[in-house]
Amino acid sequence: MYSDFKCADGWSLSVKDDNGKASAGTKGESVECSFPSSTPLTREFCSYAEDDYDLTDTHYCYVPYEVLWNELAHHGGVADDSPYKPYFLMKWAYEREADRLLEVLAKLSKEQSRVHALQAMVKPAIKNPTP
């Protein structure tokens, strides 16, 4: 079953609704899309088209979530009044960003430990300067 959703700029697309289940793509989580209202903005999304000549009257098979997410971002994201919300995609994006945030926090924690070590070495020198 396909569900239609639209983006903030009015661009719309049909997405195969498998109740949040991903298609069995070779590149991980993917989805099948069809019949965009106008030519997609990203080359990467267009590369999944079955018909290279008419990009609005074709299917896009095994589109990785990240590619679809990037295409939607170029159209301003999913519109608030969209009849369909791709929650599976929103969940994926949230988890991806949460993982990236955890990586950044881990790096900051390491840097903070280095700063504390440097401060511990410098403080005695500042308190007791050598002549």
N, C-alpha and C positions, 0 to 999 in steps of 0.2 A: 504494500500500500504506500502510495506517495502522499506526502504532505507538503503544502505550499507555505513558504514563509517569505517575508519581504524585509528588506533592509531599510535603514534610515533614509537613504537617498531614493527609495522607491523601487530599486532593483529587486526582482523576485526570482525564486528558484524552487523547483520541486525536489524534495529529498525523500529517498526511500525510507519509510518508517518501519523499522524492525523492532520496535519497542526498546530502543537503546542498544540493540545488539549490532556489533560491527560486522561488515562484510568480511569475508575471508580473503583479505588482500595480502599480498606478499610483503608489503611495507608496514605491517602492523595494522592499527585501527584505521578503517576506511569506510566510506559510504558511497552510495550511488546517487548521483544528482541528475536532473534532467531539465531541459527547456528553460534556460534563463531568459528573463524578459529582454535583455540586451547582451551584447558581447561582454564576456567577463573581462575584468581589468588586468588580471595577472596572467603572465605567460604560463606560469607553472600550472594554474588551474586549467587553462586552455589546452595544455599538453595531454590532458586526460579525456579530451573530446573524441567520440567515435567518428565524427564528421568534421574534418578540418576546414571545410568550406563554408558551412553554415553553423556557426557556434551557438545559435539560439534554438535550433531545431534538432537537437541531438542529445544523447546521453553522455554522461561523464562517469565512467566506471572506476571503482576502487580509488576514489579520491581520498588521500590521507586526511585525517582530521586537521592536521596543521595547515595543509594547503587550502582546505575549505575555510578554516578560521582566518587565514590571511586574506582570502578573497572577500570574506564578509567584512573584515576590518577596512578594506579599501572602499567599501560601500557604506561605511559608518556604523557597522554592526547591525544586529537584528533590531528592527523597529519595535518600539514599545507596543504598537497596535497590531503586530504581526499575528495572523490567525494561528500560527504554529511556532512554538519556541523549541529550538533544538537543544533540549536539556542535556542530552547525552554529550553534545559538543561543548556546552558550557561547563559541564562537570569535568570533561577532559582538560579544558583550558585552565580551570581552577586548580586541578591537581598538578598540571604541568608548572603553573606559576608558583604553587606552593613548594614544589620540589626545588625550583630555582631559588626561591627566597631562602629556603633552608640551607642551600649551598652558600649563598651570600653571607648568611648569618654565621655559618661555620668558618668562613674565611675571615670575617670580622673578629670572631672570637680568637682566632690564631693571632691576628694582628694586634689585638688588644693585649694578649699575653706577651707579645714581643715588646710592646710599648711599656708595660709594667716592668719587664725585665730591664729595659734600658733606663727607666726612671730609677729603679733600685740601684743601678750602677752609677748613675749621674748624681743622685742626691748627696751621697757622702762627699763627693768631690766638690760640690757647691758649698756644703756646710763647712768643710775643712779645706779651703784652697791651699795648695802648696805654694811656698814663696818663690 
